[in-house]
Amino acid sequence: MDLTINSSLVIPSKELKWRFSKSSGPGGQGVNTTDSRVELVFDIKRSSVFGPFHKKRLLVRLENRCVNGCLNVVASENRSQYQNRQLAIARLAELLREGLKPPPKARKVTKPTRASQKRRVTAKKHRGALKQARQSKPSTCE
């Protein structure tokens, strides 16, 4: 089953590697006998779908999730292997979509306006006056 990232990107199933093992999650007595845990491995470095620019962007943006250029996704929440496979595919697609997004535009540095500076100082003075009024001052006349 091919993995569709967006309308122009489809990862062929031959580039996806599946591993199955026994899950530690829910399942009752069947948890010890069925391989319901799913691990989906996608090798970004060897992928024929992405060009060098996209590969580099993915490796940089997903570097904390990659091991030797391979992106690992694990799913073991459900009792059935099929549901965990669907979950792993959805997670991988979402990770790749997020990794391929261009970085946000850099914020243009601006000076605060005079009005905002004045509001800030006024608020600070008001706060200081409140605190000053709360202080109990000992009286000098007795």
N, C-alpha and C positions, 0 to 999 in steps of 0.2 A: 504494500500500500504506500503510494507516494505521499509525501508531506507537502502541503501547500502553505507557503509562507504568506504570499500575497498574489495578486493577479499575474505578476511577471516572474515570480520565483517559485519553483517546485523542486523539492529535493527528491531524487529517485530513491526507491526503497533499498537499492543495493548499497547506498552510502550509509544506511542506518544499521547499527549492530545492536541486537537484542541479547540480553542475558536474563535468565530467570532463576530465582532461588526461593527458598522457603521464607515466608513472611513472618514477622513477629507481631503483626497486628491482629485484628479480629478474625475469627474463623472457627472458634471452638476446637473440636477434635480434629477437624480437617486441616488446621493450620500446620500440623506436623507432617502432613502427607502431600500437600499440593504446593507447587511452585508458583505462588501467586504474586510474589514480589517481582517487579519489573525494573530493569535498568536499561535505559536507552542511551547508546553512545553514538555521538556524531563527531567525526574527525574533520574539524574546520580546515586544518592545513592541507589535507589531501582532497578536499571537496572540489568537484568539477563545476559546481553551480556558481560559486562566488569567484569574482576576479580578485586580484591582489589587493586592491583598495578596500573592498568589503571584508576580505579575510583579515586584514590588519585591523580594521575598525572593530570587528567582532572579537578578535583576540585581545585587543586592548580593553574594550568595554566589558568583556566577560572573563577577564583574566583570573578572577577569584573563583570562578566555577570550572575552569579548564585545567586539565592535567595533560601535559605534553601536547597541547593543541587539540585535545579531545574534550568535547562538552558532554558531561554525564548528567542524566536526569533519572531520578529514582521515584517510583510510585509504589506504595504498598498499603494505601489507605483502605482499599476495597478487598472483599473476600475473593472476587473472581479475577483471574489473570486478564481476561478481556477488558474489564473495566479499568484495570490498572494500566493496560497498554494504551487505551484511549486517553487516559489522564496524562501519561508520559508524553504522548504525541502532542497534546494540547499545550503542555508546559514547554516542550522544546520549541514549538512554533512561536509561542509568546516570547520566550527568551530571545530567539533569533530576531523577531520583529523589533523588540526593544533595543537589541544590540545594533541593529542596522540603522536606527533613527539617527539623523544628524545631531550633533551636539547643539544645545540651545545657544542663541545669539548672546554674545557677551554684553553685559550691562554697560551702557554708556555712562561714564562718570559725570555727575553734575553737582553743582554747588547747591546747598539748600537755599531756598528763597528767603528774602528778608522777612516776609510775613511768617514763615514757618520758624525762623530763628526767634522772632519776637514772641510767638505763641509758646515756644519752648521755655524761654526765659520767664515769661509771665507765669506759666504753670509751675516752674521751679520756685519762684518767689511766693506764689500762693501756698504751695506745699510747706515751704519754710515758715511762713507766717502761721499756718495751722499748728505746726510743731512747736513754734515759739509760744503760742497761746496756751498750749497744753502744759508747759513747764510750770511747776509751782515755784514761785519765788518767795523766799522768806521775807516777811515784813520787818522793817528796821525799827518801827515804832512799837513800843510796848507800853 
